[in-house]
């Protein structure tokens, strides 16, 4: 599976790192049992799907979203890990579209 950014660019899922942890906030009784908080990390400089120009453009425009060459997205809005994963992927795609 690939994350589609635009008609010419797709990011392979093996270039995205996932981390899961327990979410703070709503969730009822499951809040202390399930790891619904999702963090994804996309290393721009190690990506094989981006051209050198795209890497430069992202790094020059993404001052607040760019940490050590990576774009990090954290989502804990939804109650399930699956919903947070989908939301995180969509936010990563929109962030990359915005920067490119």
N, C-alpha and C positions, 0 to 999 in steps of 0.2 A: 504494500500500500504506500502511496505517495501523498504528500500534502501539496495540493495544487495552489500555487500562488497566482499565476496568470497563465494564458495559453502556451507560453514559451518556457515557463519555469515550474518545475515540480521538485520538492525536497523529499528525498527518501527518508522513511521513518527511522532508519538506522543512524541517521545524523542527528536525531533528537534524543536527548537524555531525559528520562522520567524519574521523578522522585515523588513518593507518597508519604503522607504523615496524617496525624489526627488533626482534624479541623477544629478551630474554635468557633463558637457561635451556635446557631440553631442546628438542630438535629435530634432533639429529644433524647431518648434513652440511648440511641446509637452513637452519640457524639463522642463518648469515651471508648468505643469499641471498634469503630471502622476508620480506616485511613482514607478519608474522602478528600482531603486537601491534596491538590496536584500542583507540582512545579515542573515546568519543562525548561530545558536549557538547550539552546541552539548555538553552537560554536561557529561563528561566521567565518573565521580565518581557516578553520580545518575542513570546511565544507567543500566537497568535490563537485557539487552541483552549481555553485556560484562562480561566475567569471571574476578575474581580478578587478575589473571595473566595478562590478556589482558589490564586491567586498569593500572596495574603497568608498563607494557611494553610501553604503550602509554605515560604515564606521565614521564617516564625516558628518552624517546627518543625525545619527542616533546618540546624541550626547547623554540623555537621561536614561535611555533604555539599554545602554551598552556597558557591560561590566566585564573587564578582562577579555574582550573579544567575543563575548557571548551575549545573546539576548535571552533574558530570563522572564518567564511569565508564571505568576502564581495565581491559582484560582481556588477559592473555597466557598463560592456563592451558593452552590447547589448542595443537596443532601447526599447525592450518590457520587461515587468516584467516576463512574461512567459519564455522567452529565458534566462534571468538572473537566474531565479529559477532553470531551468534545468542545467545550467552551474555551479551554486553553489552546487547542489546535486552531480554532477559529480566530482567536486573538493573535496568535503568532502569524497566521496567514495575513490578517489585516495589517499588522505591524510591518511585515515585510513589504506588502503592497504599498503602504504609505511611504516607506523609506526608499523604495526603488522608483 
